[in-house]
Amino acid sequence: MKAAVLHEVGGQLSLEDVAEPDVSEGLSLVDMRAAGINFADVLIRLGHYPQPPPLPTVLGNEVAGDLDGRRVLAFVRTTGGGYAERVAVDDEWVFDLPPDASYAEGASFLTTFLTAWLPFIRQAHIRPGSHVLVTAAAGGVGTAAIQLARHLGARVTAAAGSEEKHALARELGAEATISYDAIAELDDVDVALDPVGGPVFAACLKSLRPLGVAIGIGFAGGAWEPVDPARLVGRNVGVQGFYLGRLMGFEPRLVQEQARELIALWRRGSIRPVVGAEYPLADAQAAHELIASRRSTGKVVLVP
């Protein structure tokens, strides 16, 4: 079978013939119809991820495809392998794809929506009328976060880097769109969800009203700046962090329950993943370069 293989840090993803994945007890083989690319995959390829897999490797942790006559979306086994024609998935992390959903949408759903939903309901407790700031608002997690915050009754301010991305955020329900520089002008944010890190996360922290919380979910824009607890105490604000992969290991039943709840919302039409681009598996390198350039919107997926 064919797979996009990474041999070295900073290297190219090359389409190669590889062995079929091992399907031991608890695993099933899915015929991949779409594979989601997450920014963590790009960081691994560039050597910036804190816990990279051994090389060579096949990246990708979520797919949609066919399993014994079922249309499914699934998380890949912990060793990865989603960028391939056939993928071994953990039976406990397989879910039925909604009837009217495309495979590309299926591969765009689990990581993005769980990464926004669990912090919103477990760490931030968003209420009707809450003011939610979403950074990288036109990305995969950002487009999910806007929809989920609106579903919970919040008003959303979306931060993004271009007018095209602002337009997408407004289409999804954001009431206001701003540049990253304008975050520093805010002072009434209840919840800030930030995958950017670096100075953007520091600005999010400054934008909070008393009892507000900033949630760091990634560092696409650079390492987080140190946070002095005295500042948090003095301003009555909080900082939370969220890492879906680790939570799946510690609290699998919780994450599975919330995945099913999100899929039910999707079936009812309350939310829907945004697919920004589809690339053939052979062009996985080009897909990575699009994401790294910050020009992509929504989720970028690979198709066989």
C-alpha positions in Angstrom: 0.0 0.0 0.0 1.0 3.6 -0.4 1.8 6.0 2.5 3.5 9.4 2.9 6.6 8.8 4.9 8.8 11.2 6.9 12.4 10.0 7.1 14.2 12.9 8.8 13.5 16.1 10.6 12.9 18.9 8.2 12.7 16.4 5.3 10.1 15.9 2.6 7.1 13.7 2.9 7.5 11.1 0.2 4.9 8.7 -1.2 6.2 5.1 -0.8 5.2 1.5 -0.7 5.0 0.3 2.9 3.8 -2.8 4.7 0.2 -3.2 5.7 -0.3 -2.0 9.3 -0.4 -4.7 12.0 -4.0 -5.3 13.1 -3.7 -7.0 16.5 -6.5 -7.4 19.1 -8.4 -4.1 19.7 -7.4 -2.7 16.3 -9.3 -2.6 13.0 -8.2 -1.8 9.4 -9.9 1.2 7.8 -9.7 2.0 4.1 -8.7 5.7 4.3 -10.9 8.1 2.3 -9.6 11.2 4.0 -6.9 11.9 6.6 -6.8 15.1 8.7 -3.6 17.1 9.0 -3.1 18.8 12.4 -0.6 21.5 13.1 1.2 19.1 15.4 2.1 17.1 12.3 3.8 20.1 10.8 5.7 20.7 14.1 6.8 17.1 14.2 8.1 17.3 10.6 10.0 20.5 11.4 11.4 19.2 14.6 9.6 21.5 16.9 7.3 19.1 18.7 8.3 18.2 22.3 7.5 14.4 22.0 8.2 13.4 18.4 7.8 9.8 17.2 10.9 7.8 16.1 11.8 8.2 12.4 11.0 7.1 9.8 7.3 7.5 10.5 3.9 7.9 8.9 2.2 10.9 10.4 -1.6 11.5 11.0 -3.8 10.7 14.0 -7.3 10.9 12.5 -9.0 9.5 9.5 -12.4 8.9 7.9 -13.1 5.9 5.7 -14.7 2.5 5.3 -14.7 -0.2 7.9 -16.6 -3.4 7.2 -19.3 -1.6 5.3 -19.5 1.3 7.8 -18.6 4.9 7.0 -16.5 5.9 10.0 -14.3 8.6 11.5 -11.6 7.5 13.9 -8.5 8.2 15.8 -5.4 6.3 14.6 -3.5 4.1 17.0 -1.0 6.0 19.2 1.9 5.3 16.9 0.3 7.3 14.1 -0.1 6.2 10.5 -3.1 8.2 9.1 -1.3 9.4 5.9 -1.8 6.0 4.3 -4.2 4.1 2.1 -5.1 1.7 4.9 -4.9 2.6 8.6 -5.0 0.7 11.8 -7.4 2.3 14.3 -8.3 1.6 17.9 -11.7 0.0 18.1 -12.6 2.2 21.1 -12.0 5.4 19.0 -14.2 4.6 16.0 -17.4 6.5 15.4 -20.1 6.4 12.7 -19.9 9.3 10.2 -23.2 11.2 9.9 -25.2 10.1 6.8 -24.9 13.5 5.0 -21.3 14.1 5.9 -18.3 13.8 3.5 -15.2 11.8 4.3 -13.2 15.0 4.3 -15.5 16.5 6.9 -15.1 13.3 9.0 -11.4 13.7 9.0 -11.7 17.3 10.0 -13.9 16.8 13.1 -12.6 14.9 16.1 -9.4 16.8 17.0 -10.8 20.3 16.2 -14.1 20.1 18.0 -12.9 18.1 21.0 -10.0 20.6 21.5 -12.5 23.5 21.7 -15.5 21.7 23.4 -13.8 20.1 26.4 -12.1 23.4 27.5 -15.3 25.3 27.0 -17.4 23.0 29.1 -14.9 21.6 31.6 -12.4 24.4 32.2 -14.2 27.7 31.3 -17.9 27.0 31.9 -19.2 29.3 29.2 -22.6 30.8 29.9 -25.1 32.6 27.7 -23.7 36.1 27.2 -20.1 35.2 27.9 -17.5 37.1 25.8 -15.2 34.5 24.1 -12.1 35.4 22.2 -10.9 32.9 19.7 -7.4 33.3 18.1 -6.4 31.7 14.8 -10.1 31.9 14.3 -10.1 30.7 10.7 -8.1 27.5 11.4 -9.5 24.1 12.2 -9.8 24.5 15.9 -10.8 28.2 15.5 -13.7 27.5 13.2 -14.9 24.8 15.5 -14.5 27.1 18.6 -16.6 29.8 17.0 -19.5 27.5 16.3 -19.3 25.8 19.7 -19.1 29.1 21.6 -22.2 30.4 19.7 -24.0 27.1 20.5 -23.4 27.8 24.2 -24.8 31.3 23.9 -21.6 33.3 23.9 -20.7 36.3 21.8 -17.5 35.7 19.9 -14.6 38.0 19.0 -12.4 36.3 16.4 -8.7 37.2 15.9 -7.2 36.3 12.5 -4.6 37.6 10.1 -6.5 38.6 6.9 -9.8 39.9 5.7 -10.5 36.6 4.0 -10.2 34.9 7.4 -12.2 37.6 9.1 -15.0 37.0 6.6 -15.0 33.2 7.3 -15.2 33.9 11.1 -18.2 36.2 10.7 -19.9 33.7 8.4 -19.6 31.1 11.3 -21.1 33.5 13.8 -18.4 35.7 15.2 -19.9 39.1 16.1 -16.5 40.9 15.8 -13.3 40.3 14.0 -9.9 41.9 14.9 -6.2 41.7 14.1 -3.8 40.2 16.6 -2.5 43.7 17.4 -6.0 44.7 18.5 -6.2 42.0 21.2 -4.3 44.4 23.5 -7.2 46.8 23.3 -9.7 44.4 24.8 -10.5 44.3 28.5 -13.8 42.5 28.8 -13.0 38.9 27.7 -14.4 36.1 29.8 -12.7 33.2 28.0 -9.8 33.3 25.5 -9.0 30.2 23.6 -5.6 30.4 22.0 -3.6 28.0 19.8 -1.0 30.6 18.8 1.1 31.0 22.0 4.0 33.4 22.3 3.1 37.1 22.6 -0.5 36.4 21.4 -1.2 34.3 24.5 0.3 37.1 26.7 -2.1 39.6 25.0 -5.0 37.2 25.6 -4.2 37.2 29.3 -4.2 41.0 29.4 -7.6 41.1 27.7 -9.4 39.2 30.5 -12.0 40.8 32.7 -12.0 39.8 36.4 -12.7 36.0 36.8 -11.8 35.5 33.2 -9.6 32.6 32.0 -7.1 32.2 29.1 -6.8 28.7 27.8 -3.6 27.7 26.0 -4.0 24.9 23.5 -1.0 25.3 21.3 2.1 27.3 20.4 2.0 27.7 16.6 3.4 31.2 17.0 6.1 30.5 19.5 6.8 29.3 23.0 4.6 30.6 25.8 6.0 33.5 27.9 6.4 32.8 31.6 3.3 33.8 33.7 3.8 35.3 37.2 1.1 34.0 39.6 1.2 37.4 41.3 -0.3 38.9 38.2 -3.1 36.3 38.2 -3.9 36.8 41.8 -3.8 40.6 41.5 -6.2 40.6 38.5 -8.4 37.8 39.6 -7.9 35.9 36.3 -6.8 32.3 35.5 -4.8 30.3 33.1 -5.7 26.8 31.9 -4.0 24.4 29.5 -5.4 21.7 27.3 -3.8 18.8 25.5 -6.3 16.4 23.9 -3.8 13.6 23.3 -2.8 13.3 26.9 -6.4 13.6 28.1 -7.4 10.7 25.9 -4.9 8.6 27.8 -5.9 9.7 31.3 -9.7 10.0 30.7 -10.7 8.0 27.6 -14.3 7.5 28.7 -14.8 11.2 29.2 -13.4 12.0 25.8 -15.4 9.3 24.0 -18.6 10.5 25.7 -18.0 14.0 24.5 -17.1 12.9 21.0 -20.5 11.1 20.8 -22.2 14.3 22.1 -20.5 16.4 19.5 -21.4 14.0 16.7 -25.0 14.2 17.8 -24.8 18.0 17.5 -23.4 17.6 14.1 -26.2 15.2 13.1 -28.7 17.8 14.2 -27.1 20.5 12.1 -25.9 22.6 15.1 -22.2 22.4 14.0 -20.2 21.4 11.0 -16.5 21.1 10.3 -14.9 23.4 7.8 -12.7 21.8 5.2 -10.4 24.3 3.7 -8.5 22.2 1.2 -8.1 18.7 0.0 -4.8 17.3 -1.4 -3.9 13.9 -2.9 -1.9 11.7 -0.6 1.0 12.1 -3.0 1.0 15.9 -2.4 1.2 15.6 1.4 4.3 17.8 1.4 2.5 20.6 -0.4 -0.4 20.4 2.1 2.1 20.8 5.0 3.6 23.8 3.3 0.2 25.4 2.9 -0.5 25.1 6.6 3.0 26.2 7.6 2.6 29.3 5.4 -0.5 30.4 7.5 -2.5 30.7 4.3 -4.9 27.8 5.0 -8.4 28.0 6.5 -10.4 25.3 8.2 -8.9 21.8 8.1 -6.6 20.6 5.4 -7.0 16.9 4.5 -5.4 14.3 2.4 -7.3 12.0 0.1 -6.1 8.8 -1.6 
